[in-house]
Amino acid sequence: MLNILSNSKDAIIETNPDYKKIAVTARPVKDKVTIIVEDTGGGIDEEILPKVFDPYFSTKTEGLGIGIGLFMSKTILEKHMNGDIKLENIPGGLRTIITMDLFNSSDL
């Protein structure tokens, strides 16, 4: 989550929109939870959107990112949390959708 929020913050700082917002919502759906992060950071070029989960791929200015954050987030979600992560552009920004197993305290 910290990586996703950090990416949203960085995108907003870089694009400097008039309206700056990061919204996080979560909702249970059966035995899963869906977490949605939406920002007003301008989104990601549709041509490179399929590459953002590749290791060492970054949309950030050189020196500001090494391109492993989203790769690691996806890997952890898939291998350890029976989850998934998707990105989609929305007007003026980006929506990140995370789906994973819903855990309760007895699972820990």
ZAZA-564626 format. One record per residue: residue number from 1; residue in three letters; chain; x, y, z of N, C-alpha, C, CB in turn. Coordinates in steps of 0.2 Angstrom, whole numbers, plus 2048, in hexadecimal, padded with zeros to 3 digits. Glycine has a CB too. Layout:
# ZAZA-564626
+-----+-----+----+--------+---------+------+---------+----------+-------+--------+---------+------+---------+----------+-------+
!   i !  aa ! ch ! n_east ! n_north ! n_up ! ca_east ! ca_north ! ca_up ! c_east ! c_north ! c_up ! cb_east ! cb_north ! cb_up !
+-----+-----+----+--------+---------+------+---------+----------+-------+--------+---------+------+---------+----------+-------+
! NUM ! Ala !  A !      X !       Y !    Z !       X !        Y !     Z !      X !       Y !    Z !       X !        Y !     Z !
...
+-----+-----+----+--------+---------+------+---------+----------+-------+--------+---------+------+---------+----------+-------+
This chain:
# ZAZA-564626
+-----+-----+----+--------+---------+------+---------+----------+-------+--------+---------+------+---------+----------+-------+
!   i !  aa ! ch ! n_east ! n_north ! n_up ! ca_east ! ca_north ! ca_up ! c_east ! c_north ! c_up ! cb_east ! cb_north ! cb_up !
+-----+-----+----+--------+---------+------+---------+----------+-------+--------+---------+------+---------+----------+-------+
!   1 ! Met !  A !    804 !     7FA !  800 !     800 !      800 !   800 !    804 !     806 !  800 !     7FB !      800 !   806 !
!   2 ! Leu !  A !    80A !     806 !  804 !     80E !      80C !   804 !    811 !     80E !  7FD !     814 !      80B !   809 !
!   3 ! Asn !  A !    813 !     809 !  7F9 !     815 !      80A !   7F3 !    810 !     80D !  7EE !     818 !      803 !   7F0 !
!   4 ! Ile !  A !    80A !     80B !  7EF !     805 !      80D !   7EA !    803 !     815 !  7EC !     7FE !      809 !   7EB !
!   5 ! Leu !  A !    803 !     816 !  7F3 !     802 !      81D !   7F5 !    807 !     821 !  7F3 !     800 !      81D !   7FD !
!   6 ! Ser !  A !    80D !     81F !  7F4 !     813 !      823 !   7F2 !    813 !     825 !  7EB !     81A !      81F !   7F4 !
!   7 ! Asn !  A !    811 !     820 !  7E6 !     811 !      821 !   7DF !    80C !     826 !  7DE !     80F !      81A !   7DC !
!   8 ! Ser !  A !    806 !     826 !  7E1 !     801 !      82B !   7E0 !    803 !     832 !  7E2 !     7FA !      829 !   7E4 !
!   9 ! Lys !  A !    806 !     832 !  7E8 !     809 !      839 !   7EA !    80E !     83B !  7E5 !     80D !      838 !   7F1 !
!  10 ! Asp !  A !    813 !     837 !  7E3 !     818 !      839 !   7DE !    815 !     83C !  7D8 !     81D !      834 !   7DD !
!  11 ! Ala !  A !    810 !     838 !  7D5 !     80C !      83A !   7CF !    809 !     841 !  7D0 !     807 !      835 !   7CD !
!  12 ! Ile !  A !    806 !     842 !  7D6 !     803 !      849 !   7D7 !    808 !     84E !  7D7 !     7FE !      849 !   7DD !
!  13 ! Ile !  A !    80D !     84D !  7DB !     813 !      852 !   7DB !    815 !     854 !  7D4 !     818 !      850 !   7E0 !
!  14 ! Glu !  A !    816 !     84F !  7D0 !     819 !      850 !   7C9 !    815 !     853 !  7C5 !     81B !      849 !   7C6 !
!  15 ! Thr !  A !    80E !     852 !  7C5 !     809 !      855 !   7C0 !    806 !     85B !  7C3 !     804 !      850 !   7BF !
!  16 ! Asn !  A !    806 !     85C !  7CA !     804 !      862 !   7CD !    7FD !     864 !  7CB !     809 !      868 !   7CC !
!  17 ! Pro !  A !    7F8 !     860 !  7CB !     7F1 !      862 !   7C9 !    7EE !     867 !  7CE !     7ED !      85B !   7C9 !
!  18 ! Asp !  A !    7E9 !     86A !  7CB !     7E6 !      86F !   7D0 !    7E2 !     86C !  7D5 !     7E1 !      873 !   7CB !
!  19 ! Tyr !  A !    7DF !     866 !  7D4 !     7DC !      862 !   7D9 !    7E0 !     85C !  7DB !     7D5 !      860 !   7D7 !
!  20 ! Lys !  A !    7E3 !     85C !  7E1 !     7E7 !      857 !   7E3 !    7E3 !     852 !  7E8 !     7EE !      859 !   7E7 !
!  21 ! Lys !  A !    7E3 !     84B !  7E6 !     7DF !      847 !   7EA !    7E2 !     840 !  7EA !     7D8 !      847 !   7E9 !
!  22 ! Ile !  A !    7E2 !     83C !  7EF !     7E4 !      835 !   7F0 !    7DE !     832 !  7F4 !     7EB !      833 !   7F2 !
!  23 ! Ala !  A !    7DA !     82E !  7F1 !     7D4 !      82B !   7F5 !    7D5 !     823 !  7F5 !     7CE !      82D !   7F1 !
!  24 ! Val !  A !    7D4 !     821 !  7FB !     7D5 !      81A !   7FC !    7CE !     817 !  7FF !     7DB !      818 !   801 !
!  25 ! Thr !  A !    7CC !     812 !  7FC !     7C6 !      80F !   7FE !    7C7 !     807 !  7FF !     7C0 !      810 !   7FA !
!  26 ! Ala !  A !    7C4 !     804 !  803 !     7C4 !      7FC !   804 !    7BD !     7FA !  805 !     7C9 !      7FA !   80A !
!  27 ! Arg !  A !    7BC !     7F4 !  802 !     7B5 !      7F1 !   803 !    7B6 !     7E9 !  803 !     7B0 !      7F3 !   7FE !
!  28 ! Pro !  A !    7B3 !     7E6 !  807 !     7B3 !      7DE !   807 !    7AE !     7DC !  802 !     7B2 !      7DB !   80E !
!  29 ! Val !  A !    7B0 !     7D7 !  7FE !     7AC !      7D3 !   7F9 !    7AD !     7CC !  7FB !     7AE !      7D5 !   7F2 !
!  30 ! Lys !  A !    7A8 !     7C8 !  7FE !     7A9 !      7C1 !   800 !    7AF !     7C0 !  804 !     7A9 !      7BD !   7FA !
!  31 ! Asp !  A !    7B4 !     7BC !  802 !     7BA !      7BB !   806 !    7C0 !     7BF !  803 !     7BB !      7B3 !   805 !
!  32 ! Lys !  A !    7BE !     7C4 !  800 !     7C4 !      7C8 !   7FD !    7C3 !     7D0 !  800 !     7C4 !      7C8 !   7F5 !
!  33 ! Val !  A !    7C8 !     7D4 !  7FF !     7C7 !      7DB !   800 !    7CA !     7DE !  7FA !     7CB !      7DD !   807 !
!  34 ! Thr !  A !    7C6 !     7E4 !  7F8 !     7C9 !      7E8 !   7F2 !    7CB !     7EE !  7F5 !     7C3 !      7E8 !   7ED !
!  35 ! Ile !  A !    7D1 !     7F1 !  7F3 !     7D3 !      7F7 !   7F5 !    7D4 !     7FB !  7EF !     7DA !      7F6 !   7FA !
!  36 ! Ile !  A !    7D1 !     801 !  7EF !     7D2 !      805 !   7E9 !    7D5 !     80C !  7EB !     7CB !      807 !   7E6 !
!  37 ! Val !  A !    7DB !     80E !  7E7 !     7DE !      814 !   7E8 !    7DD !     818 !  7E2 !     7E6 !      813 !   7EA !
!  38 ! Glu !  A !    7DB !     81E !  7E3 !     7DA !      822 !   7DD !    7DE !     829 !  7DE !     7D2 !      824 !   7DC !
!  39 ! Asp !  A !    7E1 !     82B !  7D9 !     7E5 !      832 !   7DA !    7E3 !     836 !  7D4 !     7EC !      830 !   7DB !
!  40 ! Thr !  A !    7E5 !     83C !  7D5 !     7E5 !      841 !   7CF !    7EC !     843 !  7CD !     7E1 !      848 !   7D2 !
!  41 ! Gly !  A !    7F0 !     83E !  7CC !     7F7 !      83F !   7C9 !    7F8 !     83E !  7C2 !     7FB !      83A !   7CD !
!  42 ! Gly !  A !    7F2 !     83F !  7BE !     7F3 !      83F !   7B7 !    7F2 !     838 !  7B3 !     7F9 !      842 !   7B5 !
!  43 ! Gly !  A !    7F3 !     832 !  7B7 !     7F3 !      82C !   7B4 !    7F9 !     82A !  7B1 !     7ED !      82C !   7AF !
!  44 ! Ile !  A !    7F9 !     824 !  7AD !     7FF !      821 !   7AA !    7FD !     821 !  7A2 !     801 !      81B !   7AD !
!  45 ! Asp !  A !    802 !     822 !  79E !     801 !      821 !   797 !    7FE !     81A !  795 !     807 !      823 !   793 !
!  46 ! Glu !  A !    7F9 !     81A !  791 !     7F6 !      813 !   790 !    7FB !     80E !  78D !     7F0 !      814 !   78B !
!  47 ! Glu !  A !    800 !     811 !  789 !     805 !      80D !   785 !    809 !     809 !  78A !     809 !      811 !   780 !
!  48 ! Ile !  A !    80B !     80C !  790 !     80F !      809 !   795 !    80C !     806 !  79B !     814 !      80F !   797 !
!  49 ! Leu !  A !    805 !     807 !  79B !     802 !      804 !   7A1 !    803 !     7FD !  7A2 !     7FA !      806 !   7A0 !
!  50 ! Pro !  A !    803 !     7F9 !  79C !     804 !      7F2 !   79D !    80B !     7F0 !  7A0 !     803 !      7EE !   796 !
!  51 ! Lys !  A !    810 !     7F5 !  79F !     817 !      7F3 !   7A2 !    818 !     7F5 !  7A9 !     81C !      7F7 !   79D !
!  52 ! Val !  A !    814 !     7F8 !  7AC !     815 !      7FB !   7B3 !    817 !     7F6 !  7B8 !     810 !      7FF !   7B5 !
!  53 ! Phe !  A !    815 !     7F0 !  7B7 !     816 !      7EA !   7BC !    81D !     7E7 !  7BA !     810 !      7E6 !   7BD !
!  54 ! Asp !  A !    820 !     7E8 !  7B5 !     826 !      7E5 !   7B3 !    82C !     7E8 !  7B8 !     828 !      7E7 !   7AC !
!  55 ! Pro !  A !    830 !     7E3 !  7BA !     836 !      7E5 !   7BE !    83A !     7EA !  7BB !     83A !      7DF !   7C0 !
!  56 ! Tyr !  A !    83C !     7EF !  7BE !     841 !      7F5 !   7BC !    83E !     7F9 !  7B7 !     847 !      7F2 !   7B9 !
!  57 ! Phe !  A !    837 !     7F9 !  7B6 !     834 !      7FE !   7B2 !    831 !     804 !  7B6 !     82E !      7FB !   7AE !
!  58 ! Ser !  A !    832 !     80A !  7B5 !     830 !      810 !   7B9 !    82E !     815 !  7B4 !     836 !      812 !   7BD !
!  59 ! Thr !  A !    829 !     819 !  7B6 !     826 !      81F !   7B2 !    829 !     825 !  7B6 !     81F !      81F !   7B2 !
!  60 ! Lys !  A !    82D !     824 !  7BB !     82F !      82A !   7BF !    836 !     82D !  7BB !     831 !      828 !   7C6 !
!  61 ! Thr !  A !    837 !     833 !  7BC !     83D !      836 !   7BA !    843 !     832 !  7BC !     83D !      83E !   7BC !
!  62 ! Glu !  A !    848 !     832 !  7B8 !     84E !      82E !   7B9 !    851 !     830 !  7C0 !     853 !      82F !   7B4 !
!  63 ! Gly !  A !    852 !     82B !  7C4 !     855 !      82C !   7CB !    850 !     82D !  7D0 !     859 !      833 !   7CB !
!  64 ! Leu !  A !    84A !     82D !  7CF !     844 !      82D !   7D4 !    841 !     827 !  7D5 !     83F !      832 !   7D1 !
!  65 ! Gly !  A !    842 !     822 !  7D1 !     83F !      81B !   7D2 !    843 !     816 !  7CE !     838 !      81B !   7CF !
!  66 ! Ile !  A !    843 !     810 !  7D1 !     847 !      80A !   7CE !    842 !     805 !  7CB !     84B !      807 !   7D3 !
!  67 ! Gly !  A !    83C !     806 !  7CB !     837 !      802 !   7C8 !    836 !     7FB !  7CB !     83A !      801 !   7C1 !
!  68 ! Ile !  A !    837 !     7FA !  7D1 !     835 !      7F4 !   7D4 !    82F !     7F4 !  7D9 !     83B !      7F1 !   7D8 !
!  69 ! Gly !  A !    82D !     7FA !  7DA !     827 !      7FB !   7DF !    821 !     7F7 !  7DD !     825 !      802 !   7E0 !
!  70 ! Leu !  A !    81E !     7F8 !  7D7 !     818 !      7F5 !   7D5 !    819 !     7EE !  7D3 !     815 !      7F8 !   7CE !
!  71 ! Phe !  A !    81F !     7EC !  7D1 !     821 !      7E5 !   7D0 !    821 !     7E1 !  7D6 !     828 !      7E4 !   7CD !
!  72 ! Met !  A !    824 !     7E4 !  7DC !     824 !      7E0 !   7E2 !    81D !     7E0 !  7E5 !     828 !      7E4 !   7E7 !
!  73 ! Ser !  A !    819 !     7E6 !  7E4 !     812 !      7E6 !   7E7 !    80E !     7E0 !  7E4 !     80F !      7ED !   7E6 !
!  74 ! Lys !  A !    80E !     7DF !  7DD !     80B !      7DA !   7D9 !    80D !     7D3 !  7DC !     80B !      7DB !   7D2 !
!  75 ! Thr !  A !    813 !     7D2 !  7DC !     816 !      7CC !   7DE !    814 !     7CA !  7E5 !     81E !      7CC !   7DE !
!  76 ! Ile !  A !    814 !     7CE !  7EA !     812 !      7CD !   7F1 !    80A !     7CB !  7F1 !     813 !      7D3 !   7F5 !
!  77 ! Leu !  A !    806 !     7CF !  7ED !     7FF !      7CE !   7ED !    7FE !     7C7 !  7EA !     7FC !      7D3 !   7E9 !
!  78 ! Glu !  A !    801 !     7C6 !  7E5 !     7FF !      7BF !   7E1 !    802 !     7B9 !  7E5 !     802 !      7BF !   7DA !
!  79 ! Lys !  A !    808 !     7BA !  7E8 !     80B !      7B4 !   7EB !    809 !     7B3 !  7F2 !     813 !      7B4 !   7EA !
!  80 ! His !  A !    808 !     7B8 !  7F5 !     807 !      7B7 !   7FD !    800 !     7B9 !  7FF !     80C !      7BB !   800 !
!  81 ! Met !  A !    7FC !     7BC !  7FB !     7F5 !      7BF !   7FD !    7F0 !     7BD !  7F9 !     7F6 !      7C6 !   7FE !
!  82 ! Asn !  A !    7F1 !     7B8 !  7F4 !     7EC !      7B6 !   7F0 !    7E8 !     7BC !  7ED !     7E7 !      7B1 !   7F3 !
!  83 ! Gly !  A !    7EC !     7C1 !  7EA !     7E9 !      7C7 !   7E8 !    7EC !     7C9 !  7E1 !     7EB !      7CC !   7ED !
!  84 ! Asp !  A !    7EA !     7CF !  7DF !     7EB !      7D2 !   7D9 !    7EB !     7D9 !  7D9 !     7E6 !      7CF !   7D3 !
!  85 ! Ile !  A !    7EE !     7DD !  7D4 !     7EE !      7E4 !   7D4 !    7EE !     7E6 !  7CD !     7F5 !      7E7 !   7D7 !
!  86 ! Lys !  A !    7E9 !     7EB !  7CC !     7E8 !      7EE !   7C5 !    7E9 !     7F5 !  7C5 !     7E1 !      7EB !   7C2 !
!  87 ! Leu !  A !    7EB !     7F8 !  7C0 !     7EB !      800 !   7BF !    7E6 !     801 !  7B9 !     7F2 !      802 !   7BE !
!  88 ! Glu !  A !    7E3 !     807 !  7BA !     7DF !      809 !   7B4 !    7DE !     811 !  7B5 !     7D7 !      806 !   7B4 !
!  89 ! Asn !  A !    7DF !     814 !  7AF !     7DE !      81B !   7AF !    7D7 !     81D !  7B0 !     7E1 !      81E !   7A8 !
!  90 ! Ile !  A !    7D6 !     823 !  7B4 !     7D0 !      826 !   7B5 !    7D1 !     82E !  7B3 !     7CD !      825 !   7BC !
!  91 ! Pro !  A !    7CB !     831 !  7B2 !     7CC !      838 !   7B0 !    7D1 !     83C !  7B5 !     7C5 !      83C !   7AF !
!  92 ! Gly !  A !    7D6 !     83E !  7B2 !     7DB !      842 !   7B6 !    7E0 !     83E !  7BB !     7D7 !      847 !   7BA !
!  93 ! Gly !  A !    7DF !     838 !  7BB !     7E3 !      834 !   7BF !    7E4 !     82C !  7BE !     7E1 !      835 !   7C6 !
!  94 ! Leu !  A !    7E5 !     829 !  7C4 !     7E6 !      822 !   7C3 !    7E2 !     81E !  7C9 !     7ED !      820 !   7C4 !
!  95 ! Arg !  A !    7DF !     818 !  7C7 !     7DC !      814 !   7CC !    7E0 !     80E !  7CD !     7D4 !      813 !   7CA !
!  96 ! Thr !  A !    7E2 !     80C !  7D3 !     7E5 !      806 !   7D5 !    7E0 !     801 !  7D8 !     7EC !      807 !   7D9 !
!  97 ! Ile !  A !    7DF !     7FB !  7D6 !     7DA !      7F7 !   7D9 !    7DE !     7F1 !  7DB !     7D5 !      7F5 !   7D4 !
!  98 ! Ile !  A !    7DE !     7F0 !  7E2 !     7E1 !      7EA !   7E5 !    7DC !     7E5 !  7E8 !     7E6 !      7EC !   7EB !
!  99 ! Thr !  A !    7DC !     7DF !  7E6 !     7D8 !      7DA !   7E9 !    7DC !     7D5 !  7EC !     7D3 !      7D7 !   7E3 !
! 100 ! Met !  A !    7DA !     7D3 !  7F2 !     7DE !      7CE !   7F6 !    7D9 !     7CA !  7FB !     7E4 !      7D1 !   7F9 !
! 101 ! Asp !  A !    7DB !     7C4 !  7FD !     7D7 !      7C1 !   802 !    7D6 !     7C5 !  808 !     7DB !      7BA !   804 !
! 102 ! Leu !  A !    7D0 !     7C4 !  80B !     7CE !      7C8 !   811 !    7D1 !     7C4 !  817 !     7C7 !      7C9 !   811 !
! 103 ! Phe !  A !    7D5 !     7C7 !  81B !     7D8 !      7C3 !   821 !    7D4 !     7C6 !  827 !     7DF !      7C4 !   821 !
! 104 ! Asn !  A !    7D4 !     7C2 !  82C !     7D2 !      7C4 !   833 !    7D7 !     7C2 !  838 !     7CB !      7C1 !   835 !
! 105 ! Ser !  A !    7D6 !     7C5 !  83E !     7DC !      7C4 !   843 !    7DD !     7BD !  844 !     7DA !      7C8 !   849 !
! 106 ! Ser !  A !    7D9 !     7B8 !  843 !     7DA !      7B1 !   845 !    7DF !     7AE !  83F !     7D4 !      7AD !   845 !
! 107 ! Asp !  A !    7DF !     7B1 !  83A !     7E4 !      7AF !   834 !    7EB !     7B0 !  836 !     7E1 !      7B2 !   82E !
! 108 ! Leu !  A !    7EC !     7B5 !  83A !     7F3 !      7B7 !   83B !    7F7 !     7B3 !  841 !     7F3 !      7BE !   83E !
+-----+-----+----+--------+---------+------+---------+----------+-------+--------+---------+------+---------+----------+-------+
